[in-house]
């Protein structure tokens, strides 16, 4: 499965992205990729993957480790004061690929 933004000219797939997350968590990338899609949760306290939500505000691993960081990066780069004119907006779109 691949994820992309044609507008911002970036793309990634899970096998290509997982080594970064696996290194952060100290996990085997091949094992981790199996848990990224579906209702699997990572418990920070126990450092384990589970199908049981560790808390009521837990999110699936894909959301926690892929979508949330991506959305945070977009929000940081495209803050209101940085997108006041067209030139600034174009500059911000080039930064999202970094």
DSSP file (Angstrom, degrees, kcal/mol; ACC not computed):
  #  RESIDUE AA STRUCTURE BP1 BP2  ACC     N-H-->O    O-->H-N    N-H-->O    O-->H-N    TCO  KAPPA ALPHA  PHI   PSI    X-CA   Y-CA   Z-CA
    1    1 A X              0   0    0      0, 0.0    13,-1.2     0, 0.0     2,-0.3   0.000 360.0 360.0 360.0 136.1    0.0    0.0    0.0
    2    2 A X  E     -A   13   0A   0     11,-0.2     2,-0.4    12,-0.1    11,-0.2  -0.867 360.0-156.4-119.8 153.0    1.3    3.4   -0.9
    3    3 A X  E     +A   12   0A   0      9,-3.2     9,-2.5    -2,-0.3     2,-0.3  -0.983  24.2 163.8-127.4 138.4    0.5    6.9    0.3
    4    4 A X  E     -A   11   0A   0     -2,-0.4     2,-0.4     7,-0.2     7,-0.2  -0.983  36.0-148.1-153.6 160.2    1.1   10.0   -1.8
    5    5 A X  E  >> -A   10   0A   0      5,-2.6     5,-1.6    -2,-0.3     4,-1.1  -0.916  10.2-174.3-129.9 105.5    0.4   13.7   -2.4
    6    6 A X  T  45S+     0   0    0     -2,-0.4     3,-0.1     1,-0.2    -1,-0.1   0.871  87.6  55.7 -65.1 -35.8    0.5   14.6   -6.0
    7    7 A X  T  45S+     0   0    0      1,-0.2    -1,-0.2    -3,-0.1    -2,-0.0   0.901 117.8  32.3 -63.8 -42.0    0.1   18.2   -5.1
    8    8 A X  T  45S-     0   0    0      2,-0.1    -1,-0.2    88,-0.1    -2,-0.2   0.428 107.2-125.0 -98.0  -0.1    3.1   18.3   -2.8
    9    9 A X  T  <5 +     0   0    0     -4,-1.1     2,-0.3     1,-0.2    -3,-0.2   0.918  65.6 119.0  60.6  51.1    5.1   15.7   -4.8
   10   10 A X  E   < +A    5   0A   0     -5,-1.6    -5,-2.6     2,-0.0     2,-0.3  -0.973  30.6 169.0-138.4 157.8    5.8   13.1   -2.1
   11   11 A X  E     +A    4   0A   0     -2,-0.3     2,-0.3    -7,-0.2    -7,-0.2  -0.979   3.6 175.5-158.8 158.7    5.0    9.4   -1.6
   12   12 A X  E     -A    3   0A   0     -9,-2.5    -9,-3.2    -2,-0.3     2,-0.3  -0.974  15.8-146.4-157.8 160.2    5.9    6.5    0.7
   13   13 A X  E  >  -A    2   0A   0     -2,-0.3     4,-1.7   -11,-0.2     3,-0.4  -0.881  33.0-108.6-124.5 163.1    4.9    3.0    1.3
   14   14 A X  H  > S+     0   0    0    -13,-1.2     4,-2.9    -2,-0.3     3,-0.4   0.923 115.9  52.5 -61.0 -47.4    4.8    1.1    4.6
   15   15 A X  H  > S+     0   0    0      1,-0.2     4,-0.5   -14,-0.2    -1,-0.2   0.840 113.5  46.1 -59.5 -29.5    7.8   -1.2    3.9
   16   16 A X  H  4 S+     0   0    0     -3,-0.4    -1,-0.2     1,-0.1    -2,-0.2   0.786 119.6  39.0 -79.7 -27.3    9.9    1.9    3.1
   17   17 A X  H >X S+     0   0    0     -4,-1.7     3,-1.1    -3,-0.4     4,-1.0   0.753  97.8  77.1 -92.8 -29.0    8.7    3.9    6.1
   18   18 A X  H 3X S+     0   0    0     -4,-2.9     4,-3.3     1,-0.2     5,-0.3   0.819  81.0  66.4 -59.2 -38.1    8.7    1.2    8.7
   19   19 A X  H 3X S+     0   0    0     -4,-0.5     4,-2.1     1,-0.2    -1,-0.2   0.869 101.2  51.8 -54.9 -35.0   12.5    1.0    9.4
   20   20 A X  H <> S+     0   0    0     -3,-1.1     4,-1.6    -4,-0.2    -1,-0.2   0.930 114.6  41.2 -64.1 -45.4   12.4    4.6   10.8
   21   21 A X  H  X S+     0   0    0     -4,-1.0     4,-2.1     2,-0.2    -2,-0.2   0.907 113.5  53.6 -69.5 -41.9    9.5    3.7   13.2
   22   22 A X  H  X>S+     0   0    0     -4,-3.3     5,-2.4     1,-0.2     4,-1.5   0.896 108.0  50.3 -60.9 -41.1   11.1    0.3   14.1
   23   23 A X  H  <5S+     0   0    0     -4,-2.1    -1,-0.2    -5,-0.3    -2,-0.2   0.916 110.0  50.5 -63.1 -42.8   14.4    1.9   15.0
   24   24 A X  H  <5S+     0   0    0     -4,-1.6    -2,-0.2     1,-0.2    -1,-0.2   0.875 119.0  37.3 -61.5 -38.6   12.5    4.4   17.2
   25   25 A X  H  <5S-     0   0    0     -4,-2.1    -1,-0.2    -5,-0.1    -2,-0.2   0.561 107.8-121.4 -91.8  -9.8   10.6    1.6   19.0
   26   26 A X  T  <5 +     0   0    0     -4,-1.5     2,-0.3     1,-0.2    -3,-0.2   0.879  67.2 135.1  69.9  38.1   13.5   -0.9   19.0
   27   27 A X      < -     0   0    0     -5,-2.4     2,-0.4    -6,-0.1    -1,-0.2  -0.753  66.1 -95.1-117.9 163.5   11.5   -3.4   17.0
   28   28 A X     >  -     0   0    0     -2,-0.3     4,-2.6     1,-0.1     3,-0.4  -0.658  31.3-141.8 -73.9 123.8   12.0   -5.7   14.1
   29   29 A X  H  > S+     0   0    0     -2,-0.4     4,-2.1     1,-0.2     5,-0.2   0.865  99.3  53.8 -58.1 -38.2   10.8   -3.9   10.9
   30   30 A X  H  > S+     0   0    0      1,-0.2     4,-0.6     2,-0.2    -1,-0.2   0.872 113.3  42.6 -66.3 -35.8    9.4   -7.1    9.4
   31   31 A X  H >> S+     0   0    0     -3,-0.4     3,-0.7     1,-0.2     4,-0.6   0.895 112.1  54.5 -74.2 -40.6    7.3   -7.8   12.5
   32   32 A X  H >X S+     0   0    0     -4,-2.6     3,-1.3     1,-0.2     4,-0.7   0.865  97.1  63.1 -63.7 -37.9    6.3   -4.2   12.9
   33   33 A X  H >< S+     0   0    0     -4,-2.1     3,-0.6     1,-0.3     4,-0.4   0.818  97.8  58.6 -60.0 -29.3    4.8   -3.8    9.4
   34   34 A X  H << S+     0   0    0     -3,-0.7     3,-0.3    -4,-0.6    -1,-0.3   0.793 107.4  47.0 -67.4 -28.2    2.3   -6.5   10.2
   35   35 A X  H << S+     0   0    0     -3,-1.3    26,-0.3    -4,-0.6     5,-0.3   0.514  92.4  78.8 -93.3  -5.9    1.0   -4.4   13.1
   36   36 A X  S << S+     0   0    0     -4,-0.7     2,-0.6    -3,-0.6    26,-0.3   0.698  89.6  55.5 -78.7 -18.2    0.7   -1.1   11.2
   37   37 A X  S    S+     0   0    0     -4,-0.4     2,-0.3    -3,-0.3    -1,-0.1  -0.959 101.9  19.8-119.6 118.9   -2.5   -1.9    9.5
   38   38 A X  S    S-     0   0    0     -2,-0.6     2,-1.6     2,-0.1    24,-0.3  -0.738 109.9 -35.5 121.2-171.6   -5.5   -2.9   11.6
   39   39 A X  S    S+     0   0    0     -2,-0.3     2,-0.4    21,-0.1    -3,-0.1  -0.552  82.0 135.1 -92.4  74.0   -6.5   -2.5   15.2
   40   40 A X        -     0   0    0     -2,-1.6    21,-2.4    -5,-0.3     2,-0.4  -0.950  34.7-160.9-119.2 142.4   -3.2   -2.8   16.9
   41   41 A X  E     -B   50   0B   0      9,-3.4     9,-2.6    -2,-0.4     2,-0.5  -0.934  12.1-138.0-126.4 145.0   -2.1   -0.5   19.7
   42   42 A X  E     -B   49   0B   0     17,-0.4     2,-0.8    -2,-0.4     7,-0.2  -0.904  12.5-151.0-104.5 126.8    1.3    0.3   21.1
   43   43 A X  E  >> -B   48   0B   0      5,-2.9     4,-2.1    -2,-0.5     5,-1.0  -0.860   4.1-164.4 -98.6 109.9    1.6    0.5   24.8
   44   44 A X  T  45S+     0   0    0     -2,-0.8    -1,-0.2     1,-0.2    -2,-0.0   0.838  87.1  56.0 -62.0 -34.3    4.4    2.9   25.8
   45   45 A X  T  45S+     0   0    0      1,-0.2    -1,-0.2    -3,-0.1    -2,-0.0   0.917 121.9  25.0 -67.0 -43.5    4.5    1.7   29.4
   46   46 A X  T  45S-     0   0    0      2,-0.2    -2,-0.2    -3,-0.1    -1,-0.2   0.564  97.2-132.0 -98.2 -10.1    5.1   -1.9   28.5
   47   47 A X  T  <5 +     0   0    0     -4,-2.1     2,-0.3     1,-0.2    -3,-0.2   0.872  65.4 125.5  59.2  39.6    6.7   -1.4   25.1
   48   48 A X  E   < -B   43   0B   0     -5,-1.0    -5,-2.9     2,-0.0     2,-0.4  -0.915  61.1-124.8-130.1 155.0    4.4   -4.0   23.6
   49   49 A X  E     +B   42   0B   0     -2,-0.3     2,-0.3    -7,-0.2    -7,-0.2  -0.784  36.8 170.2 -95.8 140.2    1.9   -4.3   20.7
   50   50 A X  E     -B   41   0B   0     -9,-2.6    -9,-3.4    -2,-0.4     4,-0.1  -0.975  45.3-136.6-147.2 157.7   -1.6   -5.4   21.6
   51   51 A X  S    S+     0   0    0     -2,-0.3     2,-0.5   -11,-0.2    -9,-0.1   0.489  90.2  83.5 -88.7  -5.7   -5.1   -5.7   20.0
   52   52 A X  S    S-     0   0    0    -11,-0.1     2,-0.3     1,-0.0   -11,-0.1  -0.847  90.6-115.3-100.6 131.1   -6.4   -4.3   23.3
   53   53 A X        -     0   0    0     -2,-0.5    -2,-0.1     1,-0.2     3,-0.1  -0.478  16.6-150.6 -64.6 124.9   -6.5   -0.6   23.8
   54   54 A X  S    S+     0   0    0     -2,-0.3     2,-0.3     1,-0.1    -1,-0.2   0.805  79.4   4.0 -68.4 -27.3   -4.1    0.4   26.6
   55   55 A X  S >  S-     0   0    0      1,-0.0     3,-1.6    -3,-0.0    -1,-0.1  -0.953  81.2-102.0-149.1 168.2   -6.2    3.4   27.4
   56   56 A X  T 3  S+     0   0    0     -2,-0.3    -3,-0.0     1,-0.3    -2,-0.0   0.733 119.9  49.8 -67.8 -21.4   -9.5    5.0   26.3
   57   57 A X  T 3  S+     0   0    0      2,-0.1    -1,-0.3    -4,-0.0     2,-0.1   0.235  83.3 127.4-101.4  14.7   -7.6    7.6   24.2
   58   58 A X    <   -     0   0    0     -3,-1.6     2,-0.3     1,-0.0    -5,-0.1  -0.353  43.2-155.0 -69.1 150.1   -5.3    5.2   22.4
   59   59 A X        -     0   0    0    -17,-0.1   -17,-0.4     1,-0.1    -2,-0.1  -0.881  29.4 -87.2-122.5 157.3   -5.1    5.2   18.6
   60   60 A X     >  -     0   0    0     -2,-0.3     4,-2.4   -19,-0.1     3,-0.3  -0.223  43.8-110.0 -58.4 154.5   -4.2    2.5   16.2
   61   61 A X  H  > S+     0   0    0    -21,-2.4     4,-2.9   -26,-0.3     5,-0.4   0.846 116.6  57.5 -59.2 -37.4   -0.5    2.2   15.5
   62   62 A X  H  >>S+     0   0    0    -24,-0.3     5,-1.9   -26,-0.3     4,-1.9   0.922 110.7  43.7 -60.2 -43.4   -0.8    3.6   11.9
   63   63 A X  I  4>S+     0   0    0     -3,-0.3     5,-3.1     3,-0.2     6,-0.3   0.936 116.6  46.8 -66.5 -46.6   -2.4    6.7   13.2
   64   64 A X  I  <5S+     0   0    0     -4,-2.4     5,-0.3     1,-0.2    -2,-0.2   0.908 125.2  26.6 -63.0 -45.5    0.1    7.1   16.1
   65   65 A X  I  <5S+     0   0    0     -4,-2.9    -1,-0.2    -5,-0.2    -2,-0.2   0.618 135.3  20.2-101.0 -14.1    3.3    6.6   14.1
   66   66 A X  I  X5S+     0   0    0     -4,-1.9     4,-1.7    -5,-0.4    -3,-0.2   0.732 124.4  36.5-118.2 -59.4    2.4    7.6   10.5
   67   67 A X  I  ><S+     0   0    0     -5,-1.9     4,-2.9     2,-0.2     5,-0.3   0.928 114.1  52.0 -70.1 -46.2   -0.6    9.9   10.3
   68   68 A X  H  ><S+     0   0    0     -5,-3.1     4,-2.5    -6,-0.2     5,-0.2   0.931 112.6  45.3 -59.1 -46.9   -0.2   12.0   13.4
   69   69 A X  H  > S+     0   0    0     -6,-0.3     4,-2.1    -5,-0.3    -1,-0.2   0.890 114.2  50.3 -63.3 -36.2    3.4   12.9   12.6
   70   70 A X  H  X S+     0   0    0     -4,-1.7     4,-2.2     2,-0.2    -2,-0.2   0.931 112.6  45.5 -65.9 -45.5    2.5   13.7    9.0
   71   71 A X  H  X S+     0   0    0     -4,-2.9     4,-2.6     1,-0.2    -2,-0.2   0.896 111.7  53.1 -64.4 -40.6   -0.4   15.9   10.0
   72   72 A X  H  X S+     0   0    0     -4,-2.5     4,-2.3    -5,-0.3    -1,-0.2   0.896 108.5  50.2 -62.0 -40.0    1.8   17.7   12.6
   73   73 A X  H  X S+     0   0    0     -4,-2.1     4,-2.5     2,-0.2     5,-0.2   0.927 111.1  48.4 -65.1 -44.2    4.4   18.4    9.9
   74   74 A X  H  X S+     0   0    0     -4,-2.2     4,-2.9     1,-0.2    -2,-0.2   0.920 111.9  49.6 -61.1 -43.8    1.7   19.9    7.6
   75   75 A X  H  < S+     0   0    0     -4,-2.6    -1,-0.2     1,-0.2    -2,-0.2   0.899 112.2  48.1 -63.8 -39.7    0.3   22.0   10.4
   76   76 A X  H >< S+     0   0    0     -4,-2.3     3,-0.8    -5,-0.2    -2,-0.2   0.930 117.7  40.3 -65.6 -45.6    3.7   23.3   11.4
   77   77 A X  H 3< S+     0   0    0     -4,-2.5    -2,-0.2     1,-0.2    -1,-0.2   0.874 118.4  45.7 -73.3 -38.0    4.7   24.2    7.8
   78   78 A X  T 3< S+     0   0    0     -4,-2.9    -1,-0.2    -5,-0.2    -2,-0.1  -0.160  77.0 151.7-102.9  40.3    1.4   25.6    6.7
   79   79 A X    X>  -     0   0    0     -3,-0.8     3,-1.2     1,-0.1     4,-0.7  -0.320  59.5-105.6 -65.3 156.3    0.6   27.8    9.7
   80   80 A X  G >4 S+     0   0    0      1,-0.3     3,-1.0     2,-0.2    -1,-0.1   0.859 117.1  52.6 -55.6 -43.1   -1.5   30.8    8.9
   81   81 A X  G >4 S+     0   0    0      1,-0.2     3,-0.5     2,-0.1    -1,-0.3   0.747 107.4  53.6 -70.0 -20.2    1.2   33.4    9.1
   82   82 A X  G <4 S+     0   0    0     -3,-1.2    -1,-0.2     1,-0.2     3,-0.2   0.594 106.8  51.4 -87.2 -10.3    3.4   31.4    6.6
   83   83 A X  G <<  +     0   0    0     -3,-1.0    -1,-0.2    -4,-0.7    -2,-0.1  -0.062  68.7 116.9-117.5  33.1    0.7   31.2    3.9
   84   84 A X  S <  S+     0   0    0     -3,-0.5     2,-0.3     2,-0.0    -1,-0.1   0.757  79.5  26.8 -75.3 -24.2   -0.4   34.8    3.6
   85   85 A X  S  > S-     0   0    0     -3,-0.2     4,-2.1     1,-0.1     5,-0.1  -0.908  83.8-108.6-136.1 166.9    0.7   35.2    0.0
   86   86 A X  H  > S+     0   0    0     -2,-0.3     4,-2.4     1,-0.2     5,-0.2   0.866 114.9  53.5 -63.4 -40.4    1.2   32.9   -3.0
   87   87 A X  H  > S+     0   0    0      1,-0.2     4,-2.0     2,-0.2    -1,-0.2   0.918 110.8  46.7 -62.8 -43.5    5.0   33.0   -3.0
   88   88 A X  H  > S+     0   0    0      2,-0.2     4,-2.2     1,-0.2    -1,-0.2   0.896 110.4  53.6 -64.7 -39.5    5.1   32.0    0.7
   89   89 A X  H  X S+     0   0    0     -4,-2.1     4,-1.9     1,-0.2    -2,-0.2   0.916 108.6  48.8 -62.2 -44.0    2.6   29.2    0.0
   90   90 A X  H  X S+     0   0    0     -4,-2.4     4,-1.4     1,-0.2    -1,-0.2   0.902 110.0  52.4 -62.2 -40.6    4.8   27.8   -2.8
   91   91 A X  H  X S+     0   0    0     -4,-2.0     4,-1.3     1,-0.2    -1,-0.2   0.899 107.9  51.2 -62.5 -40.7    7.8   27.9   -0.6
   92   92 A X  H  X S+     0   0    0     -4,-2.2     4,-1.2     1,-0.2    -1,-0.2   0.869 104.7  56.8 -66.3 -36.4    6.0   26.0    2.1
   93   93 A X  H  < S+     0   0    0     -4,-1.9     4,-0.4     1,-0.2    -1,-0.2   0.844 105.7  51.2 -65.0 -32.0    5.0   23.3   -0.4
   94   94 A X  H >< S+     0   0    0     -4,-1.4     3,-0.7     1,-0.2    -1,-0.2   0.839 106.7  55.5 -71.9 -30.8    8.6   22.7   -1.3
   95   95 A X  H >< S+     0   0    0     -4,-1.3     3,-1.7     1,-0.2    -2,-0.2   0.774  91.5  71.0 -71.8 -26.2    9.5   22.3    2.4
   96   96 A X  T 3< S+     0   0    0     -4,-1.2    -1,-0.2     1,-0.3    -2,-0.2   0.766  91.2  60.3 -65.0 -23.6    7.0   19.5    3.0
   97   97 A X  T <         0   0    0     -3,-0.7    -1,-0.3    -4,-0.4    -2,-0.2   0.607 360.0 360.0 -78.3 -11.7    9.1   17.1    1.0
   98   98 A X    <         0   0    0     -3,-1.7    -1,-0.2    -4,-0.2    -2,-0.1   0.473 360.0 360.0 -74.7 360.0   12.1   17.5    3.4
